[in-house]
Amino acid sequence: MKFKAEIDVMPLEALLDPQGKAVSNSMKNVGLPEIDGVRIGRHVRLFVEAPDMATAEQKVEEACKKILSNQIMESFSYSVSEA
């Protein structure tokens, strides 16, 4: 079976996010002062062949831990669905 995974990788809340801070500061300049606390991360979509949903989720978790995120500085979340 083929599954699709949608993965979000974000900097840990305890760490500074200079890119997010710059965007937050720019919101005032474009007339959106009510927007604050912007955090910039990555969104990854991938497909995985697996015999079942549990195996697909296990493979996605492994990919996130081994290559898609730096667990010292980032957190990740994902959802898996049939493709």
N, C-alpha and C positions, 0 to 999 in steps of 0.2 A: 504494500500500500504506500501511497505517497501522502506526505503530510507537509503542511506549511507552518512555519514558525515565524512569529513576529516578536522581535527582541528589542528591548529598550535598555541602553547602557547609560548610566548617569554618574556624575561625580558624587562621591559620598557627601552627605550633608555637612559633615564636620570640616570639609576641605573648601578652600577658596575656589571660586569659579570665575577667573578673570574675564572670560568671554561673556558669561552670563551677566556679570557686573557691568561690563561696558554696554551691553544691550539694555539693561535696566536703567542705566544713567541716560541713555539716548531716548528713552520713552518720553521724557519731559520735553525734549526738543522737537518731537513729532506730534505733540499735543495729546499725549496719553500718560499724564502724570499719575493716574490711578493704577497703572501697571507697575509692579515692583517684584523683586525676588526672582528674577529670571534665572534659570539654570539651563545650560546648554549641554546636550548629550548626543547620543547616536541612536539611530533606529536601523536595525538589520532585519531583513527578511531572507529566509532561506527555505529550501525544500529538502526533505529527508525521506529516504526510502526505509521503511521499517515494517515488521509484520503486524504491529499493533500500536495503539496510542501510547501505552506505557513505555514501550521501547523507544518510540520517537521522542518522547519527553526526556528520557534518560540521555539520549544522544545530544539533544539540544542543550541540556544542563551541562554535559561534559564539554561541548564546544564553547559554551559561555565561560566556563571555569578555566579551560586550557588556552583559549586563543582570543575570544571576543571581548573579554574584559580583563582589566588589571584589578584583582580583588583587593589590593592594598589601597587603591584610590577610587574604585568604582563599584557600584552595585548594578545588578541587572534584574530584569523581570521579563517574562515571556509568556506567550500563549501559543498553543499548538492546535491546529485544526486539520481536518482532512482536506487535501488539495483537490 
